[in-house]
């Protein structure tokens, strides 16, 4: 919900909710970038003349081993994970083409830039070791880290309690596992929050089949209703608090001007 129209045309803030296994008022997220990596080598018969090939599949292996060894030296909050998208089509042919899709995450975008430099070197190492060409391309827009507004988060936490929910304690929120979202980019441009509204999922986490099933349950229906009510009440309290209303307006102006 982006505020800035009708009765709230003098408020510049962004609020939205996401389902999850627990209630979190000041949910955070990691900065993220994602790339497609392609290796181009040369096919050859794996038995008759393997020495004439340039093995793009081996380039993937070298890159993944390098990334695996690098994990010990990653800074706190940095993550890297990915998949192999292509690595040959026949066991008796040296693969001349292979590919990967990898995501990198970090607590904030400066740390993400540093991580990218190190991971890209791992990708290039695969090409260098095997004689293959290495091409690295962005897979989509990067996400900034979520920057929850403290005042809005505190109000939403109070509204969670008012709806009979038990939000995670504020001092525990930063210790919870994080994903990434484009709401992070919005929160960098204007004050905002992206709370998690709890769904009874029997211990399942996001992106698991069990959680998808829970998202169609009565508990999920309650989460939709409660989330709507809590968002609306938070917005109303912002509109009725002149000092905070002015603060978020000024913050939006200052951030956009940077």
FENKA-V595681 format. One record per residue. N is the residue number from 1. RES is the residue in one small letter. PSI is psi in whole degrees, 0 to 359 (none if undefined). Layout:
n = {N/N}
res = {RES/RES}
psi = {PSI/PSI}
This chain:
n = {1/2/3/4/5/6/7/8/9/10/11/12/13/14/15/16/17/18/19/20/21/22/23/24/25/26/27/28/29/30/31/32/33/34/35/36/37/38/39/40/41/42/43/44/45/46/47/48/49/50/51/52/53/54/55/56/57/58/59/60/61/62/63/64/65/66/67/68/69/70/71/72/73/74/75/76/77/78/79/80/81/82/83/84/85/86/87/88/89/90/91/92/93/94/95/96/97/98/99/100/101/102/103/104/105/106/107/108/109/110/111/112/113/114/115/116/117/118/119/120/121/122/123/124/125/126/127/128/129/130/131/132/133/134/135/136/137/138/139/140/141/142/143/144/145/146/147/148/149/150/151/152/153/154/155/156/157/158/159/160/161/162/163/164/165/166/167/168/169/170/171/172/173/174/175/176/177/178/179/180/181/182/183/184/185/186/187/188/189/190/191/192/193/194/195/196/197/198/199/200/201/202/203/204/205/206/207/208/209/210/211/212/213/214/215/216/217/218/219/220/221/222/223/224/225/226/227/228/229/230/231/232/233/234/235/236/237/238/239/240/241/242/243/244/245/246/247/248/249/250/251/252/253/254/255/256/257/258}
res = {x/x/x/x/x/x/x/x/x/x/x/x/x/x/x/x/x/x/x/x/x/x/x/x/x/x/x/x/x/x/x/x/x/x/x/x/x/x/x/x/x/x/x/x/x/x/x/x/x/x/x/x/x/x/x/x/x/x/x/x/x/x/x/x/x/x/x/x/x/x/x/x/x/x/x/x/x/x/x/x/x/x/x/x/x/x/x/x/x/x/x/x/x/x/x/x/x/x/x/x/x/x/x/x/x/x/x/x/x/x/x/x/x/x/x/x/x/x/x/x/x/x/x/x/x/x/x/x/x/x/x/x/x/x/x/x/x/x/x/x/x/x/x/x/x/x/x/x/x/x/x/x/x/x/x/x/x/x/x/x/x/x/x/x/x/x/x/x/x/x/x/x/x/x/x/x/x/x/x/x/x/x/x/x/x/x/x/x/x/x/x/x/x/x/x/x/x/x/x/x/x/x/x/x/x/x/x/x/x/x/x/x/x/x/x/x/x/x/x/x/x/x/x/x/x/x/x/x/x/x/x/x/x/x/x/x/x/x/x/x/x/x/x/x/x/x/x/x/x/x/x/x/x/x/x/x/x/x}
psi = {113/125/138/31/154/232/343/32/357/23/129/92/162/131/138/165/163/142/156/178/345/167/125/120/308/60/143/168/166/149/145/143/151/139/156/130/129/133/135/117/229/129/151/158/129/342/315/315/61/334/347/355/158/109/102/331/323/326/320/315/314/316/317/324/317/318/319/320/328/335/326/332/7/143/156/133/347/141/154/135/149/183/159/124/339/140/56/163/347/141/336/15/127/120/128/359/135/159/160/157/121/144/141/139/155/163/324/163/333/318/325/318/318/319/317/316/319/319/322/325/324/318/313/328/324/317/318/317/331/353/13/153/144/125/127/122/145/137/350/175/145/153/134/164/148/135/82/136/124/316/312/321/319/319/316/323/317/321/328/313/320/334/9/16/164/88/153/140/144/323/356/348/321/347/356/150/147/149/210/153/150/349/337/319/319/320/343/335/334/154/140/172/155/67/158/128/123/141/137/108/11/33/356/154/171/147/15/149/325/325/325/321/320/332/352/21/169/325/322/323/319/322/321/314/311/318/317/316/315/321/313/316/323/317/318/318/325/316/330/5/91/318/317/325/316/323/314/327/315/322/321/315/315/321/320/329/344/none}
